Amino acid sequence: MKPYALMINGQRVETAQHLEVRNPADGSVVGLMPVATEAELNAAVAAASAAFSAWAATPDEERQALCAKVADIIEAHAEELAQLLTLEQGKPLGGLGSRFELGGAVAWTRATAALSLPVELLQDTPEGRVELHRKPIGVVGSITPWNWPVMIACWHLIPAIRAGNTVVSKPSSLTPLSTIRMVELMNEVLPPGVMNVVTGEGGLGGALAGHAGVGKVVFTGSTPVGKKVMAAAAGTLKRLTLELGGNDAGIVLPGTDPAAIAEGLFWGAFINNGQTCAALKRLYVHESVHDAVCEALVAYAAKIPVGDGRLESSVLGPVQNEKQLALVRELVEDAKAQGGKVLLGGDPGNGPGYFYPVTLISNVDNGVRLVDEEQFGPVLPIIKYASVEEVIGRANASPFGLGGSVWSSDIEAAKTVAKRLECGSVWINKHGAIQPNAPFGGVKQSGVGVEFGVEGLKEFTTIQTLLV
């Protein structure tokens, strides 16, 4: 079985210890993850630090061109990376799976490469001239999750280097191999030390977040872990971008055509098997259309094949890991015990792999764990409501505020409701459709800062005001 290596200062670095990375569809070993020591983490940070001055001084047009070349090399190896991604993450190759993720990674990389942060002129009068300059921070520590490992890595790494920073990347220990390989490819384009990757178990991420040589940490993952990252970063007052958990609410308004929205509702909730921060996690449906929406969703969901991601016939794959599968089971069983009605699925069976069927549950409400907690899996609770005023309060009664959606044939009515939702992004008649030119981030306990577009690029800079 292939042992992978760290990438430090443009060189592969072999480690003394490795851990097995397994395919969640059947438990087979995909590859061996290198386990970095404290000394190797220090070496990676030192390499990034040593490379920073020259990279920050590289002309902006040259950095832009090199970032575009990074997009080219990822695209040239997209199928290789997609195959590896499916093996370690479990998602299907086709559809909205690994090839889709690689396409997104390339698109975001190209869009970010094209951005710029020109000097802003704030004042030019006889009294004086005031310019606002944006400068790179230094070494950026990136900590990425297991659900969209390649695309989210690009969301972190590309704006960091585009702005003139250098990077130490630490991917999830559950899905490290595709990121390691992508960073290897990036190092065929970038100067040594600009992009480094270290891997290991959870303690390594904490050590990176607390490292005195790191000036900013960008983290995507759960809110509890995000709080630990923030605490670790506090010792040196690091800059932070945290994209954390969500329990996104969708609201179907009265008068909406169930058949017209069923497909959009399904993919809003079940893209990547529900393992997406900004997936639709709880669906509130007006009592006048509740039963019809339930029927339309069941009819659509029942046709979706779930299986090994290596099979072209699979549309959804397994839950990525045993711990997440156990949480999904626990929340469904609790909902059943609280009177929840299983409309579809709910019985995982005993087959190999971490498979759980697409599950729809009605007759639940706020106060049931499946509604109040983020399930992060292939289960959607459907909650009946009577008045719009009431449902806005129920949707906002959450410590999370990542995304939300409103579904209606009356766009103006939907916009009115949407603007009252307490979340960083809100969609009308779709859910979770992020794009590289639209800032994305959460409110409340769903995060700090934003990603994407010029606003996201600014997160990787500090401001210097020049007064003449």
Secondary structure, DSSP 8 states (H G I E B T S, - for coil): --B--EEETTEEE--S-EEEEE-TTT--EEEEEE---HHHHHHHHHHHHHHHHHHHHS-HHHHHHHHHHHHHHHHHTHHHHHHHHHHHH---SSTTSHHHHHHHHHHHHHHHHT-----EEEEEETTEEEEEEEEE-SEEEEE--SSSHHHHHHHHHHHHHHTT-EEEEE--TTS-HHHHHHHHHHTTTS-TTSEEE---SHHHHHHHHH-TT--EEEEES-HHHHHHHHHHHHTTT-EEEEE----EEEEE-TT--HHHHHHHHHHHHHGGGG--TTSEEEEEEETTTHHHHHHHHHHHHTT--B--TTSTT-SB---S-HHHHHHHHHHHHHHHHTT-EEEE-----S-SSS----EEEES--TTSHHHHS---SSEEEEEEES-HHHHHHHHH-SSEESEEEEE-S-HHHHHHHHTTS-SSEEEESSS----TTS-B--EETTEES-BSHHHHHHTTEEEEEEE-
